[in-house]
Amino acid sequence: MRKVIGLTGGIAAGKSTVSEYLRAKGYPVLDADEAARAAVAPGGPSLELLCAFFGEEILAADGSLDRAALAEKVFGSPEREEQLNAAVHGAVRAMLEEEIRCFRGRGEEGGAGAEESAAPQLLFVDVPLLFETGMDAEMDEVWVVDLPEEEQLARAVRRGLSPEQAEKRMAAQAARQRRLEGADHVLDNSGSEEALYAQIDALLREAGNDGTE
């Protein structure tokens, strides 16, 4: 049976590390951030909406989104931030949901051949705002990559954010307790990468889909 697994975690918790490891093992991973970039690219479903909200001055000379100009328009205005989220999040959700439907549909087709039978039966969907956008309802399981908040903040700062920027981004996400309560499985990333990989492998074995012969 095919299964769709939501993957989420707070900023700097290590979600990208988990996604990269899963891809290396041959699992398909949908990335909400990649979908968001596609949504605001020229011809993407969100760019026209953003221009309608904020004007064509948010476009660069080549017709692509000028992110700095957009940020200047949105900064300090909750109403404009809400417009931005509406323009982008809805399109991203629709793109991801279509991919999920296609994945589930392939599993429902009868008479699958050897090639289909050998394909991974798990699809991972990497969504930073999984609970905030309600996309957890689309998932068969949710895996949360977790760190204590003080370590999360320290790692975000080591990656180049100021403490104030890191705290603001953490505040914009679901509370850690909300993520933990909504998780079917928690990946503790407070140790080494090897320890994290071992936890992932254990969950894949539990799912009967560890990629081994």
TIBARO-41896 format. One record per residue: residue number from 0; residue in one letter; x negated, y negated, z negated of N, C-alpha, C, O in turn. Coordinates in Angstrom, 2 decimals, m for minus. Example, Ala and Ser with C-alpha at 12.3 -4.5 7.8 and 13.67 -1.06 7.14 Angstrom:
% residues 2
    i  aa      n_u      n_v      n_w     ca_u     ca_v     ca_w      c_u      c_v      c_w      o_u      o_v      o_w
    0   a   m13.19     5.69    m7.80   m12.30     4.50    m7.80   m13.20     3.30    m7.80   m14.24     3.32    m8.46
    1   s   m12.85     2.25    m7.08   m13.67     1.06    m7.14   m12.90    m0.03    m7.87   m13.41    m1.14    m8.04
***
This chain:
% residues 213
    i  aa      n_u      n_v      n_w     ca_u     ca_v     ca_w      c_u      c_v      c_w      o_u      o_v      o_w
    0   m    m0.84     1.20     0.00     0.00     0.00     0.00    m0.88    m1.25     0.00    m1.85    m1.35    m0.75
    1   r    m0.51    m2.20     0.86    m1.27    m3.45     0.91    m0.93    m4.34    m0.27     0.21    m4.37    m0.74
    2   k    m1.93    m5.06    m0.74    m1.74    m5.90    m1.92    m2.40    m7.25    m1.68    m3.51    m7.33    m1.15
    3   v    m1.69    m8.31    m2.08    m2.22    m9.67    m1.97    m2.59   m10.15    m3.36    m1.77   m10.15    m4.28
    4   i    m3.85   m10.55    m3.50    m4.37   m10.94    m4.82    m4.77   m12.41    m4.78    m5.61   m12.82    m3.98
    5   g    m4.17   m13.19    m5.66    m4.54   m14.59    m5.80    m5.79   m14.72    m6.65    m5.93   m14.05    m7.68
    6   l    m6.69   m15.58    m6.21    m7.95   m15.81    m6.92    m8.03   m17.28    m7.28    m7.95   m18.15    m6.41
    7   t    m8.19   m17.57    m8.58    m8.25   m18.96    m8.99    m9.16   m19.10   m10.20    m9.65   m18.12   m10.75
    8   g    m9.38   m20.34   m10.60   m10.24   m20.63   m11.75   m10.48   m22.12   m11.81   m10.26   m22.83   m10.82
    9   g   m10.92   m22.60   m12.94   m11.20   m24.02   m13.09   m12.42   m24.44   m12.29   m13.16   m23.59   m11.79
   10   i   m12.64   m25.74   m12.18   m13.79   m26.27   m11.48   m15.08   m25.69   m12.07   m15.24   m25.64   m13.28
   11   a   m15.99   m25.26   m11.18   m17.30   m24.72   m11.55   m17.24   m23.41   m12.31   m18.23   m22.98   m12.90
   12   a   m16.06   m22.74   m12.31   m15.95   m21.48   m13.03   m16.62   m20.31   m12.30   m16.95   m19.30   m12.91
   13   g   m16.84   m20.46   m10.99   m17.51   m19.41   m10.23   m16.62   m18.70    m9.23   m16.94   m17.60    m8.77
   14   k   m15.51   m19.31    m8.89   m14.57   m18.71    m7.96   m15.20   m18.47    m6.59   m14.95   m17.44    m5.96
   15   s   m16.01   m19.43    m6.13   m16.67   m19.27    m4.83   m17.63   m18.10    m4.83   m17.78   m17.40    m3.82
   16   t   m18.29   m17.87    m5.95   m19.20   m16.73    m6.07   m18.43   m15.43    m5.91   m18.91   m14.51    m5.25
   17   v   m17.26   m15.35    m6.51   m16.42   m14.15    m6.39   m15.96   m13.97    m4.94   m16.02   m12.86    m4.41
   18   s   m15.51   m15.05    m4.31   m15.06   m14.98    m2.92   m16.17   m14.50    m1.99   m15.95   m13.65    m1.13
   19   e   m17.37   m15.04    m2.18   m18.50   m14.65    m1.33   m18.84   m13.17    m1.51   m19.16   m12.48    m0.54
   20   y   m18.76   m12.70    m2.74   m19.06   m11.29    m3.00   m18.02   m10.39    m2.35   m18.36    m9.36    m1.77
   21   l   m16.76   m10.77    m2.44   m15.69    m9.98    m1.83   m15.84    m9.95    m0.31   m15.66    m8.90     0.31
   22   r   m16.16   m11.08     0.28   m16.38   m11.12     1.73   m17.54   m10.21     2.13   m17.47    m9.50     3.13
   23   a   m18.61   m10.24     1.33   m19.78    m9.42     1.64   m19.43    m7.93     1.59   m20.07    m7.12     2.26
   24   k   m18.44    m7.58     0.80   m18.00    m6.19     0.70   m16.96    m5.83     1.77   m16.48    m4.70     1.83
   25   g   m16.61    m6.81     2.60   m15.73    m6.53     3.72   m14.27    m6.88     3.52   m13.43    m6.51     4.34
   26   y   m13.94    m7.58     2.43   m12.54    m7.92     2.18   m12.19    m9.26     2.82   m13.00   m10.19     2.79
   27   p   m10.99    m9.36     3.38   m10.56   m10.66     3.90   m10.22   m11.60     2.75    m9.56   m11.21     1.79
   28   v   m10.69   m12.84     2.86   m10.42   m13.85     1.84    m9.90   m15.11     2.54   m10.61   m15.71     3.35
   29   l    m8.67   m15.50     2.24    m8.14   m16.77     2.72    m8.55   m17.86     1.74    m8.48   m17.67     0.52
   30   d    m8.99   m18.99     2.26    m9.51   m20.06     1.41    m8.64   m21.30     1.59    m8.55   m21.85     2.68
   31   a    m8.00   m21.74     0.51    m7.12   m22.91     0.59    m7.90   m24.16     0.97    m7.36   m25.03     1.65
   32   d    m9.15   m24.27     0.53    m9.95   m25.45     0.88   m10.23   m25.48     2.38   m10.20   m26.54     3.00
   33   e   m10.52   m24.31     2.98   m10.73   m24.24     4.42    m9.45   m24.59     5.16    m9.48   m25.29     6.17
   34   a    m8.31   m24.10     4.65    m7.02   m24.43     5.26    m6.74   m25.93     5.18    m6.19   m26.52     6.11
   35   a    m7.12   m26.54     4.06    m6.91   m27.99     3.91    m7.75   m28.77     4.92    m7.28   m29.77     5.47
   36   r    m8.98   m28.32     5.16    m9.81   m29.00     6.16    m9.20   m28.87     7.55    m9.22   m29.82     8.34
   37   a    m8.65   m27.69     7.85    m7.99   m27.50     9.15    m6.73   m28.35     9.25    m6.41   m28.87    10.33
   38   a    m6.01   m28.50     8.15    m4.75   m29.26     8.16    m4.97   m30.74     8.47    m4.11   m31.37     9.08
   39   v    m6.12   m31.29     8.05    m6.37   m32.72     8.26    m7.30   m32.98     9.44    m7.67   m34.13     9.69
   40   a    m7.67   m31.92    10.18    m8.48   m32.10    11.37    m7.61   m32.69    12.49    m6.39   m32.58    12.43
   41   p    m8.22   m33.32    13.51    m7.43   m33.83    14.63    m6.54   m32.73    15.21    m7.01   m31.65    15.55
   42   g    m5.25   m33.03    15.33    m4.29   m32.04    15.81    m3.72   m31.18    14.71    m2.79   m30.41    14.94
   43   g    m4.25   m31.30    13.49    m3.76   m30.52    12.36    m2.42   m31.05    11.87    m2.07   m32.20    12.14
   44   p    m1.68   m30.23    11.15    m0.31   m30.61    10.76    m0.22   m31.76     9.76     0.83   m32.38     9.63
   45   s    m1.31   m32.05     9.06    m1.23   m33.08     8.01    m1.71   m34.46     8.47    m1.34   m35.47     7.86
   46   l    m2.51   m34.52     9.52    m3.14   m35.79     9.87    m2.11   m36.84    10.30    m2.22   m38.00     9.92
   47   e    m1.11   m36.43    11.08    m0.08   m37.37    11.52     0.70   m37.91    10.32     1.03   m39.10    10.26
   48   l     1.00   m37.02     9.37     1.71   m37.46     8.17     0.89   m38.47     7.37     1.42   m39.46     6.88
   49   l    m0.40   m38.20     7.25    m1.27   m39.11     6.50    m1.31   m40.48     7.17    m1.31   m41.51     6.49
   50   c    m1.35   m40.50     8.50    m1.34   m41.78     9.22    m0.03   m42.52     9.00     0.00   m43.74     8.88
   51   a     1.07   m41.75     8.95     2.38   m42.37     8.71     2.43   m42.98     7.31     3.01   m44.05     7.12
   52   f     1.82   m42.31     6.35     1.82   m42.82     4.97     0.87   m44.00     4.79     1.23   m45.00     4.16
   53   f    m0.33   m43.89     5.35    m1.40   m44.81     4.98    m1.92   m45.68     6.13    m2.77   m46.54     5.92
   54   g    m1.42   m45.46     7.35    m1.86   m46.27     8.48    m3.04   m45.65     9.21    m3.77   m44.83     8.66
   55   e    m3.22   m46.05    10.44    m4.27   m45.45    11.28    m5.67   m45.93    10.90    m6.65   m45.45    11.46
   56   e    m5.76   m46.85     9.98    m7.09   m47.29     9.52    m7.80   m46.20     8.71    m8.97   m46.35     8.37
   57   i    m7.09   m45.11     8.41    m7.76   m43.99     7.73    m8.47   m43.07     8.74    m9.08   m42.07     8.35
   58   l    m8.39   m43.42    10.03    m9.06   m42.61    11.06   m10.41   m43.19    11.40   m10.59   m44.41    11.44
   59   a   m11.37   m42.31    11.66   m12.67   m42.72    12.16   m12.55   m43.01    13.66   m11.50   m42.77    14.27
   60   a   m13.62   m43.51    14.26   m13.60   m43.87    15.68   m13.30   m42.68    16.57   m12.71   m42.85    17.64
   61   d   m13.69   m41.48    16.16   m13.46   m40.29    16.99   m12.10   m39.64    16.74   m11.81   m38.57    17.29
   62   g   m11.26   m40.27    15.92    m9.92   m39.74    15.66    m9.85   m38.79    14.49    m8.77   m38.31    14.15
   63   s   m10.98   m38.50    13.87   m10.98   m37.62    12.70   m10.65   m38.44    11.45   m10.65   m39.67    11.48
   64   l   m10.38   m37.74    10.38   m10.03   m38.40     9.12   m11.27   m39.04     8.51   m12.29   m38.39     8.33
   65   d   m11.16   m40.32     8.17   m12.20   m41.03     7.43   m11.86   m40.86     5.95   m11.04   m41.59     5.40
   66   r   m12.52   m39.89     5.31   m12.16   m39.55     3.94   m12.42   m40.69     2.96   m11.69   m40.86     1.99
   67   a   m13.46   m41.47     3.22   m13.74   m42.60     2.34   m12.63   m43.64     2.43   m12.21   m44.19     1.42
   68   a   m12.16   m43.91     3.65   m11.07   m44.87     3.84    m9.79   m44.37     3.18    m9.06   m45.15     2.57
   69   l    m9.54   m43.07     3.31    m8.35   m42.50     2.66    m8.46   m42.61     1.15    m7.49   m42.98     0.48
   70   a    m9.62   m42.28     0.61    m9.82   m42.35    m0.83    m9.60   m43.76    m1.36    m9.04   m43.95    m2.45
   71   e   m10.04   m44.75    m0.58    m9.86   m46.14    m0.98    m8.38   m46.51    m1.02    m7.94   m47.27    m1.89
   72   k    m7.61   m45.97    m0.07    m6.17   m46.23    m0.03    m5.46   m45.61    m1.23    m4.53   m46.19    m1.80
   73   v    m5.91   m44.41    m1.61    m5.20   m43.63    m2.62    m5.63   m44.00    m4.04    m4.83   m43.90    m4.97
   74   f    m6.87   m44.42    m4.19    m7.45   m44.62    m5.53    m6.58   m45.52    m6.40    m6.20   m46.62    m6.01
   75   g    m6.29   m45.01    m7.59    m5.59   m45.80    m8.59    m4.09   m45.87    m8.43    m3.42   m46.58    m9.19
   76   s    m3.53   m45.15    m7.45    m2.09   m45.21    m7.22    m1.48   m43.81    m7.32    m1.63   m43.02    m6.39
   77   p    m0.81   m43.49    m8.42    m0.17   m42.17    m8.54     0.82   m41.90    m7.42     0.94   m40.76    m6.96
   78   e     1.52   m42.94    m6.96     2.50   m42.76    m5.88     1.80   m42.33    m4.59     2.27   m41.43    m3.89
   79   r     0.69   m42.98    m4.27    m0.03   m42.64    m3.04    m0.71   m41.28    m3.16    m0.82   m40.54    m2.19
   80   e    m1.17   m40.96    m4.37    m1.76   m39.64    m4.58    m0.70   m38.56    m4.37    m0.99   m37.49    m3.83
   81   e     0.52   m38.84    m4.79     1.63   m37.90    m4.58     1.93   m37.73    m3.09     2.22   m36.63    m2.63
   82   q     1.85   m38.83    m2.33     2.05   m38.76    m0.88     0.95   m37.93    m0.22     1.22   m37.12     0.67
   83   l    m0.27   m38.14    m0.68    m1.39   m37.36    m0.15    m1.18   m35.87    m0.40    m1.35   m35.05     0.50
   84   n    m0.82   m35.53    m1.62    m0.60   m34.12    m1.97     0.54   m33.52    m1.15     0.45   m32.38    m0.70
   85   a     1.61   m34.30    m0.96     2.74   m33.80    m0.19     2.34   m33.52     1.25     2.77   m32.54     1.85
   86   a     1.52   m34.38     1.81     1.10   m34.23     3.21     0.19   m33.03     3.41     0.24   m32.37     4.44
   87   v    m0.65   m32.76     2.42    m1.66   m31.71     2.60    m1.22   m30.38     2.00    m1.33   m29.34     2.65
   88   h    m0.73   m30.39     0.76    m0.43   m29.13     0.08     0.66   m28.33     0.78     0.57   m27.10     0.86
   89   g     1.68   m29.02     1.29     2.75   m28.30     1.98     2.24   m27.58     3.23     2.62   m26.44     3.49
   90   a     1.38   m28.26     3.99     0.83   m27.65     5.20    m0.09   m26.49     4.87    m0.06   m25.45     5.53
   91   v    m0.90   m26.66     3.84    m1.81   m25.59     3.43    m1.01   m24.37     2.98    m1.33   m23.24     3.36
   92   r     0.02   m24.60     2.19     0.83   m23.48     1.72     1.47   m22.74     2.90     1.49   m21.51     2.93
   93   a     1.99   m23.49     3.87     2.62   m22.86     5.03     1.61   m22.03     5.82     1.94   m20.94     6.30
   94   m     0.38   m22.53     5.96    m0.65   m21.81     6.69    m1.02   m20.51     5.97    m1.15   m19.46     6.59
   95   l    m1.19   m20.60     4.67    m1.55   m19.42     3.90    m0.42   m18.39     3.89    m0.65   m17.19     4.01
   96   e     0.80   m18.88     3.74     1.94   m17.96     3.70     2.11   m17.22     5.02     2.50   m16.05     5.03
   97   e     1.82   m17.88     6.13     1.90   m17.21     7.43     0.86   m16.09     7.53     1.16   m15.01     8.03
   98   e    m0.34   m16.35     7.04    m1.39   m15.32     7.04    m1.00   m14.15     6.14    m1.23   m12.99     6.49
   99   i    m0.40   m14.46     5.01     0.04   m13.40     4.09     1.12   m12.56     4.74     1.09   m11.33     4.63
  100   r     2.08   m13.21     5.41     3.14   m12.46     6.10     2.57   m11.53     7.16     3.01   m10.39     7.29
  101   c     1.59   m12.01     7.91     0.96   m11.18     8.94     0.27    m9.98     8.31     0.36    m8.86     8.83
  102   f    m0.43   m10.20     7.19    m1.12    m9.11     6.51    m0.13    m8.07     6.01    m0.34    m6.87     6.21
  103   r     0.94    m8.52     5.37     1.94    m7.58     4.88     2.63    m6.87     6.03     2.93    m5.68     5.94
  104   g     2.88    m7.59     7.12     3.55    m7.00     8.26     2.76    m5.88     8.90     3.33    m4.89     9.35
  105   r     1.44    m6.04     8.94     0.60    m4.98     9.52     0.70    m3.71     8.68     0.61    m2.61     9.22
  106   g     0.89    m3.86     7.37     1.01    m2.69     6.51     2.35    m1.99     6.64     2.48    m0.82     6.30
  107   e     3.36    m2.72     7.15     4.70    m2.14     7.28     4.90    m1.43     8.60     5.87    m0.70     8.78
  108   e     3.97    m1.65     9.56     4.12    m1.01    10.86     3.90     0.49    10.74     2.96     0.92    10.07
  109   g     4.74     1.27    11.37     4.60     2.73    11.31     3.51     3.23    12.23     3.06     2.53    13.14
  110   g     3.09     4.45    11.99     2.15     5.13    12.87     0.78     4.51    12.92     0.17     4.46    13.99
  111   a     0.27     4.03    11.81    m1.05     3.42    11.80    m2.11     4.42    12.17    m2.08     5.57    11.72
  112   g    m3.04     3.98    13.00    m4.13     4.85    13.43    m5.26     4.86    12.44    m5.19     4.25    11.37
  113   a    m6.33     5.57    12.81    m7.47     5.70    11.89    m8.11     4.35    11.61    m8.56     4.10    10.50
  114   e    m8.14     3.48    12.64    m8.77     2.18    12.45    m8.01     1.36    11.43    m8.61     0.72    10.56
  115   e    m6.67     1.36    11.52    m5.85     0.63    10.57    m5.95     1.23     9.18    m5.99     0.49     8.19
  116   s    m6.00     2.56     9.09    m6.07     3.22     7.79    m7.36     2.87     7.07    m7.40     2.81     5.84
  117   a    m8.44     2.64     7.86    m9.74     2.34     7.25    m9.87     0.87     6.86   m10.81     0.50     6.16
  118   a    m8.93     0.04     7.32    m9.03    m1.38     7.02    m8.78    m1.64     5.54    m8.05    m0.89     4.89
  119   p    m9.40    m2.72     4.99    m9.14    m3.05     3.59    m7.66    m3.25     3.33    m6.96    m3.89     4.12
  120   q    m7.19    m2.71     2.24    m5.77    m2.81     1.90    m5.51    m3.95     0.92    m4.40    m4.09     0.40
  121   l    m6.53    m4.76     0.68    m6.40    m5.92    m0.21    m6.69    m7.19     0.56    m7.64    m7.25     1.35
  122   l    m5.89    m8.20     0.34    m6.14    m9.54     0.86    m6.27   m10.48    m0.33    m5.39   m10.52    m1.19
  123   f    m7.37   m11.23    m0.38    m7.59   m12.19    m1.45    m7.28   m13.59    m0.94    m7.62   m13.95     0.19
  124   v    m6.63   m14.38    m1.78    m6.25   m15.74    m1.42    m6.83   m16.68    m2.48    m6.37   m16.72    m3.62
  125   d    m7.84   m17.43    m2.08    m8.60   m18.31    m2.97    m7.91   m19.67    m3.02    m7.98   m20.45    m2.06
  126   v    m7.23   m19.96    m4.13    m6.46   m21.20    m4.26    m6.81   m21.87    m5.58    m6.42   m21.39    m6.64
  127   p    m7.54   m22.99    m5.54    m7.89   m23.66    m6.79    m6.65   m24.06    m7.61    m6.66   m23.96    m8.84
  128   l    m5.59   m24.53    m6.94    m4.38   m24.98    m7.63    m3.27   m23.94    m7.51    m2.13   m24.28    m7.18
  129   l    m3.60   m22.71    m7.76    m2.65   m21.60    m7.57    m1.39   m21.78    m8.42    m0.28   m21.66    m7.91
  130   f    m1.56   m22.06    m9.71    m0.41   m22.21   m10.60     0.27   m23.56   m10.41     1.50   m23.66   m10.51
  131   e    m0.53   m24.59   m10.15     0.03   m25.93   m10.01     0.97   m26.02    m8.80     1.96   m26.76    m8.85
  132   t     0.67   m25.28    m7.73     1.49   m25.33    m6.51     2.55   m24.24    m6.47     3.33   m24.17    m5.53
  133   g     2.58   m23.38    m7.49     3.57   m22.30    m7.52     3.25   m21.13    m6.62     4.08   m20.25    m6.43
  134   m     2.03   m21.12    m6.06     1.69   m20.03    m5.13     1.44   m18.71    m5.84     1.35   m17.67    m5.19
  135   d     1.32   m18.75    m7.16     1.16   m17.49    m7.89     2.35   m16.57    m7.66     2.23   m15.35    m7.78
  136   a     3.53   m17.15    m7.33     4.73   m16.34    m7.08     4.61   m15.51    m5.82     5.34   m14.54    m5.64
  137   e     3.68   m15.88    m4.92     3.49   m15.16    m3.66     2.55   m13.96    m3.81     2.41   m13.17    m2.88
  138   m     1.92   m13.83    m4.97     0.86   m12.85    m5.15     1.36   m11.58    m5.85     2.26   m11.63    m6.69
  139   d     0.75   m10.46    m5.50     1.03    m9.21    m6.21     0.25    m9.16    m7.52     0.71    m8.59    m8.51
  140   e    m0.92    m9.78    m7.52    m1.76    m9.88    m8.72    m2.46   m11.22    m8.69    m2.61   m11.83    m7.63
  141   v    m2.90   m11.66    m9.85    m3.71   m12.87    m9.96    m4.97   m12.54   m10.75    m4.91   m12.01   m11.86
  142   w    m6.13   m12.87   m10.14    m7.41   m12.76   m10.83    m7.87   m14.17   m11.16    m7.89   m15.05   m10.29
  143   v    m8.23   m14.39   m12.40    m8.71   m15.69   m12.84   m10.18   m15.58   m13.22   m10.56   m14.73   m14.03
  144   v   m11.00   m16.44   m12.62   m12.41   m16.53   m12.99   m12.50   m17.55   m14.13   m12.06   m18.69   m13.99
  145   d   m13.08   m17.13   m15.25   m12.96   m17.93   m16.46   m14.31   m18.25   m17.09   m15.25   m17.46   m17.07
  146   l   m14.36   m19.45   m17.65   m15.49   m19.93   m18.47   m14.93   m20.72   m19.64   m13.87   m21.34   m19.50
  147   p   m15.61   m20.73   m20.78   m15.24   m21.69   m21.81   m15.36   m23.11   m21.25   m16.23   m23.38   m20.43
  148   e   m14.49   m24.00   m21.69   m14.42   m25.33   m21.08   m15.72   m26.12   m21.21   m16.07   m26.88   m20.31
  149   e   m16.42   m25.94   m22.32   m17.68   m26.69   m22.48   m18.72   m26.24   m21.46   m19.49   m27.05   m20.95
  150   e   m18.75   m24.93   m21.17   m19.68   m24.41   m20.16   m19.24   m24.82   m18.76   m20.07   m25.11   m17.90
  151   q   m17.93   m24.83   m18.53   m17.38   m25.28   m17.26   m17.81   m26.72   m16.97   m18.24   m27.04   m15.87
  152   l   m17.68   m27.58   m17.99   m18.08   m28.98   m17.84   m19.57   m29.10   m17.57   m19.99   m29.88   m16.71
  153   a   m20.38   m28.33   m18.30   m21.83   m28.40   m18.13   m22.23   m27.97   m16.71   m23.09   m28.60   m16.10
  154   r   m21.61   m26.91   m16.20   m21.95   m26.45   m14.84   m21.52   m27.46   m13.79   m22.23   m27.67   m12.81
  155   a   m20.37   m28.10   m13.99   m19.90   m29.11   m13.04   m20.88   m30.29   m13.00   m21.16   m30.82   m11.93
  156   v   m21.40   m30.68   m14.14   m22.36   m31.77   m14.20   m23.68   m31.36   m13.54   m24.30   m32.16   m12.84
  157   r   m24.10   m30.10   m13.75   m25.33   m29.63   m13.09   m25.19   m29.61   m11.58   m26.18   m29.70   m10.86
  158   r   m23.97   m29.51   m11.09   m23.73   m29.51    m9.64   m23.67   m30.91    m9.06   m23.51   m31.08    m7.85
  159   g   m23.78   m31.93    m9.92   m23.87   m33.29    m9.40   m22.75   m34.24    m9.78   m22.81   m35.42    m9.45
  160   l   m21.74   m33.75   m10.48   m20.68   m34.64   m10.93   m21.10   m35.35   m12.21   m21.88   m34.81   m13.00
  161   s   m20.57   m36.54   m12.42   m20.77   m37.18   m13.71   m19.84   m36.51   m14.71   m18.85   m35.88   m14.31
  162   p   m20.12   m36.63   m16.00   m19.20   m36.06   m16.99   m17.77   m36.58   m16.82   m16.81   m35.84   m17.00
  163   e   m17.65   m37.87   m16.47   m16.32   m38.46   m16.31   m15.60   m37.84   m15.11   m14.41   m37.53   m15.18
  164   q   m16.32   m37.67   m13.99   m15.72   m37.05   m12.81   m15.29   m35.61   m13.10   m14.21   m35.19   m12.71
  165   a   m16.17   m34.88   m13.78   m15.86   m33.48   m14.09   m14.63   m33.38   m14.99   m13.77   m32.53   m14.77
  166   e   m14.57   m34.25   m16.01   m13.42   m34.21   m16.92   m12.13   m34.57   m16.20   m11.08   m34.01   m16.49
  167   k   m12.20   m35.51   m15.26   m11.01   m35.91   m14.51   m10.51   m34.74   m13.65    m9.31   m34.48   m13.58
  168   r   m11.44   m34.04   m13.01   m11.04   m32.91   m12.17   m10.49   m31.77   m13.02    m9.53   m31.10   m12.63
  169   m   m11.08   m31.55   m14.17   m10.55   m30.52   m15.06    m9.14   m30.88   m15.54    m8.28   m30.01   m15.65
  170   a    m8.92   m32.16   m15.81    m7.61   m32.60   m16.29    m6.54   m32.46   m15.21    m5.36   m32.31   m15.52
  171   a    m6.96   m32.51   m13.91    m6.00   m32.41   m12.81    m5.58   m30.96   m12.55    m4.60   m30.72   m11.84
  172   q    m6.30   m30.01   m13.12    m5.97   m28.60   m12.94    m5.15   m28.08   m14.11    m5.06   m28.71   m15.16
  173   a    m4.54   m26.91   m13.89    m3.79   m26.28   m14.96    m4.70   m26.05   m16.17    m5.89   m25.80   m16.02
  174   a    m4.13   m26.15   m17.34    m4.91   m25.91   m18.55    m5.46   m24.49   m18.54    m4.84   m23.57   m18.00
  175   r    m6.62   m24.33   m19.13    m7.25   m23.01   m19.15    m6.30   m21.97   m19.72    m6.22   m20.86   m19.20
  176   q    m5.59   m22.30   m20.78    m4.68   m21.34   m21.41    m3.58   m20.93   m20.45    m3.15   m19.77   m20.46
  177   r    m3.11   m21.87   m19.63    m2.07   m21.54   m18.63    m2.60   m20.54   m17.62    m1.89   m19.60   m17.25
  178   r    m3.83   m20.73   m17.19    m4.42   m19.77   m16.23    m4.56   m18.40   m16.86    m4.23   m17.39   m16.24
  179   l    m5.06   m18.37   m18.09    m5.27   m17.08   m18.75    m3.95   m16.35   m18.97    m3.87   m15.13   m18.83
  180   e    m2.91   m17.09   m19.33    m1.61   m16.47   m19.55    m1.02   m15.93   m18.25    m0.28   m14.95   m18.26
  181   g    m1.33   m16.58   m17.14    m0.79   m16.15   m15.85    m1.61   m15.10   m15.14    m1.22   m14.61   m14.09
  182   a    m2.76   m14.74   m15.71    m3.67   m13.80   m15.05    m3.25   m12.35   m15.28    m2.82   m11.98   m16.37
  183   d    m3.38   m11.55   m14.23    m3.28   m10.10   m14.39    m4.64    m9.54   m14.82    m4.71    m8.56   m15.57
  184   h    m5.71   m10.18   m14.33    m7.07    m9.78   m14.71    m7.91   m11.04   m14.84    m7.79   m11.97   m14.05
  185   v    m8.78   m11.06   m15.85    m9.68   m12.20   m16.09   m11.11   m11.74   m15.85   m11.56   m10.74   m16.42
  186   l   m11.82   m12.48   m15.02   m13.24   m12.24   m14.76   m14.04   m13.23   m15.60   m14.00   m14.43   m15.35
  187   d   m14.77   m12.73   m16.58   m15.56   m13.57   m17.48   m16.89   m13.89   m16.81   m17.72   m13.01   m16.60
  188   n   m17.08   m15.16   m16.46   m18.30   m15.57   m15.77   m19.26   m16.30   m16.68   m20.03   m17.15   m16.23
  189   s   m19.22   m16.00   m17.96   m20.13   m16.66   m18.90   m21.50   m15.99   m18.94   m22.42   m16.51   m19.59
  190   g   m21.66   m14.84   m18.26   m22.94   m14.14   m18.24   m23.64   m14.26   m16.90   m23.53   m15.29   m16.22
  191   s   m24.34   m13.22   m16.51   m25.12   m13.23   m15.27   m24.22   m12.93   m14.07   m23.09   m12.46   m14.22
  192   e   m24.74   m13.21   m12.86   m24.00   m12.84   m11.65   m23.80   m11.34   m11.57   m22.75   m10.87   m11.13
  193   e   m24.82   m10.59   m12.00   m24.72    m9.12   m11.96   m23.56    m8.64   m12.84   m22.84    m7.71   m12.47
  194   a   m23.39    m9.28   m13.99   m22.29    m8.90   m14.88   m20.95    m9.23   m14.24   m19.98    m8.48   m14.39
  195   l   m20.89   m10.35   m13.54   m19.66   m10.73   m12.84   m19.35    m9.73   m11.73   m18.21    m9.30   m11.59
  196   y   m20.37    m9.36   m10.95   m20.17    m8.40    m9.86   m19.68    m7.05   m10.40   m18.85    m6.39    m9.78
  197   a   m20.20    m6.66   m11.55   m19.78    m5.38   m12.14   m18.30    m5.41   m12.50   m17.60    m4.41   m12.33
  198   q   m17.83    m6.54   m13.00   m16.40    m6.66   m13.31   m15.55    m6.57   m12.05   m14.50    m5.93   m12.04
  199   i   m16.01    m7.23   m10.97   m15.27    m7.17    m9.71   m15.21    m5.74    m9.20   m14.14    m5.27    m8.80
  200   d   m16.35    m5.04    m9.22   m16.38    m3.66    m8.74   m15.45    m2.77    m9.55   m14.79    m1.89    m9.00
  201   a   m15.38    m3.02   m10.86   m14.50    m2.21   m11.70   m13.03    m2.44   m11.32   m12.25    m1.49   m11.29
  202   l   m12.66    m3.68   m11.02   m11.28    m3.97   m10.62   m10.97    m3.37    m9.25    m9.86    m2.91    m9.01
  203   l   m11.95    m3.39    m8.36   m11.74    m2.79    m7.04   m11.56    m1.28    m7.16   m10.73    m0.69    m6.47
  204   r   m12.35    m0.66    m8.03   m12.18     0.79    m8.24   m10.80     1.08    m8.83   m10.14     2.05    m8.46
  205   e   m10.38     0.22    m9.76    m9.06     0.41   m10.37    m7.96     0.33    m9.31    m6.94     1.02    m9.39
  206   a    m8.20    m0.54    m8.32    m7.22    m0.68    m7.24    m7.34     0.45    m6.22    m6.53     0.54    m5.30
  207   g    m8.35     1.31    m6.38    m8.57     2.40    m5.42    m9.04     1.90    m4.10    m8.80     2.52    m3.07
  208   n    m9.73     0.76    m4.10   m10.09     0.08    m2.86   m11.46    m0.56    m2.99   m11.66    m1.73    m2.67
  209   d   m12.42     0.24    m3.48   m13.73    m0.34    m3.75   m14.67    m0.34    m2.55   m15.83    m0.71    m2.68
  210   g   m14.16     0.08    m1.39   m14.97     0.04    m0.19   m15.94     1.19    m0.05   m16.72     1.23     0.90
  211   t   m15.92     2.12    m1.00   m16.83     3.25    m0.90   m16.16     4.38    m0.12   m14.94     4.44    m0.01
  212   e   m16.99     5.26     0.43   m16.46     6.39     1.20   m15.90     7.44     0.25   m15.41     8.47     0.70
***
